[in-house]
């Protein structure tokens, strides 16, 4: 029973940590999107010297997901680097059975 409970708590903690990463990243990506496109017109966007040819909404969407992904990487690294050495080295050690010979 305690194994199931600790497994459930572990999954709950994982979800909580993922939200610590995803939600602030989402908010920063939204603000960054507004700031970038307040200055940049998506219709004049060019890539490698040629016009992109995407609709405004496609440019907004792709750019938002790029920003969100990059902010999630940043938040994830911050969360990882904020862990103590005890948290980093703490693992549920499972004894594996001896291989048959």
Buried (B, 14 or more C-beta within 10 A) or exposed (E): EEEEEEEEEEEEEEEEBEEBBBEBBBEBBBEBBEEBBEEEEBEEBEEEEEEBEBEEEEBBEEBBEEBBEBBBEBBBEEEEEEEEEEEEEEEEEEEEEEEEE
